[in-house]
Amino acid sequence: MKVLFCDIDGTLAGRNFIIPQKHIKALEMLKKSGWYLVAATGRNPFSIEKVLTDETPFDEVMFTTGVGVMQWPSREIIYSLTLEDRVIKKAISLFDNLGFDVMVQQPHPENHHFFYLQKEQMGDDTQRRLDIYQNFAKPLDKEHLMHVSGANVVAVGDESDTIWNQVVAHFPEAKVVRATSPLDGKSMWIEIYPKGAGKAAAAQSIAERLNILPKDCVGIGNDYNDIELL
């Protein structure tokens, strides 16, 4: 058996977030040929429902860039990771000092809910996200900060390599990932995940569980958060 790990946004689905029928048919042909199909996405389980259906021929879905993995279409969670509280607070402090917009995604199954650090002027991409998910977003006040928990921290701001290297060096105890915003296709996100998260780590975990050798694994993706997987 061979395994295909396939990114969704920008790879399988276009800017309209719809997977073309020709791609669905290609997946179906692979599955009939004995391939095990895994969607590898940065989307959380709630957002995944907007692009995948019960008929989409995946066997498993890794969500939130490898924070967790679930079976498809049963949606049974195989595993899900969370960030340590101290790492979340450390990330909020750093990104706030750097002038970034900051959002803290809640642990599964509430991963589509998030807290955001309120500022007088939010960036366009962040404001768009707040408008879309207004029913799931809450400002991060001092009370929430004392007891905040989450699966990952998303920061939107300066995308320079200098800042990126600084953030990576600042978090040896976590997984730092760079990604392009799926909302406008250009804004850069820096995301902090639990150690052991990431698409490559999730792919390795799945392959080991299925007793699949690396030579029998194929990855497809188009963004920064796919590089390790590829």
N, C-alpha and C positions, 0 to 999 in steps of 0.2 A: 504493500500500500504506500501511496505517496500523499503528501499533504501540501495544499496550496494555502498560503496566508495572503489574503488580499485586502488592501486598504479600500475604503469606500469613497470618501469625498475627494474628488479630483482624479480618482483612478477608475473606480467602478461606476460612480455616479458623477454627473456633470454639475455645473453651477446651479441648475434647477433642482438639484437633490433627487433626481429621478434616475433609476438604473435602466438604461436602454434594453429593449427586448433582446437585442443581439448579444448583450453581455449575459443576460439571464440564460439564454440558450447555450452559450459557451460553458457556463457553469454546470448546466444540466448535462451536457456532453461529457464533461470531466467526471462528474459524479457517476454517470453510467459506466465510465471506464474504470471505476474503482478508486478515484481520488477522494480524499477526505478534505472537505472544504471549510476553511475558517476565515470569517470576516475579522480584520484587524483594524479597529477604528478608534479614533479619539472621542467619539460620541459616547454619551452616557446612555444607559438602558432606555430612559424616557425618549431621548432624541433618536435612538436607533429605530423606534417604532415609526418614525416619519419616513424612513427610506426602505426598511426591510418588512416583508410580510411573511406570514406562515409558509407561503409557497416559495419564497426565495430559498434556493437549494443549499444553504449552509448547514453544516453539522454543529458548529460551535461559533460563538462570537466573543472575541476579546474586546472589552469595552474600556472607555476612559484611558486609552493608550496603555492597556495592559494592567490596569489596577485590578481588574477582575475578568473572569471568563465564565460564560454561561452556555448551556446547551441550546441548540436551536432546532425546531421552533418551540420546544417546551419551556424555554427561558429559565430552566433550573440552574441556579448559581453553583458553579464548581468551586470557585473561591473568589474572595474579594478582600483587598488590602485597605488599610487606613493609615493616615499620617499621624505621627506622634504629635501631641498637643504643643510640645515645646518647639517643634520644627515649624508648625503653623505660625505660632507667635513670632518666631525668629524671621520667617519669610515676610509676614505682614510688616514688621518693623523695617526690614531692609528695603523692600519695594516702596514703602511709603516715603522713606528718606530719599530714595532715588527718583521720586516723583511719578511713579507708575500708578495706574489704576490697578486695584487689587480685588480679587474675588476668591472666596473660599467655598469650594464645592463640598456639599455634605456627603457623608458616607452612604453607600448603598443600603437600602433601596431608595433613599431620598437624594440621589446624586444629581438630580436636576434642580434641586433647591440650592441656593447659594447666598452667602452674605457678601456684601461689597462695602469697601471703605468709601464713605461718602466724602466727596470733594465739591468745591464750588463749581468747577468746570471739569466734567468728565470727557474723555476722548470720544470721538465719533463712533468707533467700533464698540466701545464699552456701553455708550448710551444706546446704541442699536440693540445690544444684547439685553440691556435693562428693559427696553421697550417691548421686545419679543417675549421675555420671560418675566414680565412685571408681576405675575401672580406667584412667582417662585423666588423672587429676590427680596432680600431684607437688608437694610443698612446695618453695618457692623458697629454697634455701640460698645461702650466699656463693659456693660453687663455680659454681652455675648462674647466679648474678647476673653473674659475670665474663664469661660467654659466652652470655648469654641473647639469643635472637632471637625474633621473633614477627610476626604479622600485625596484631595489635591488642591493646590493654590495656583490660580491663574493670574498673571501679571501682564498688563499691556502698556508698552511705553517704548523707550529708547531701544532700538534693535542693533546697536553697534556691537562689534565683536569685543570691544573693551568691556562693556557692561556684561555681555554674555560670559566672558571668561571670569569676571569678578564674581558673578552669581554662582557659577560652577564651583569655584574655589571656596565659596562661602558655605556650601552645603555638601560636604563629603559624606554626611549621614543620610542623604536622600538622593533621589533620581531627578536630575534636572533635564528638561526636554524643551527644545525650541520647536514651535509650530506656527503655521500660517493660519490666521483666523478663517474659519469656514463661512463667516458672515460677509466679509467684504473681499476675501481672497487676497489681501495684501498686508493687513496689519500683522505685526509679529507678536506672538505670545511667548512668554517664558513660563513654564509650568513646573511646579515642584510636586514630585510624587514620592510615595514610600519607596524605600530601598527595596529592590526586587521587582519593582514595576517596570513598565516599558514594553514595547511590542516584541523586542527580541527575547527578553526574559520570559514573557508569556508564551511565545512560540516554542522556546526551549522546554518549558514546563509541559506544554501540550504534547510535543514530540516524545519526550521521555515517558509520559504517561501512556502513550500509544505504542511505545517501543519502535519509534520511527527514527532511522539514522538521518543525520544532517544532509547527506547526499540525496535523500529522498524528499527533501523539503524545498519548496519554491516560494519566494516572497515577491509581491508586487506592490509598489507604492510610489508616491510622487512628492512627498514633503519631508521636511527635516526630521519629523518624528518617525519616519520610515527607514532612515539611514541605517541604523543598527540592525533592523530586521533584514534589510537587503544584504 
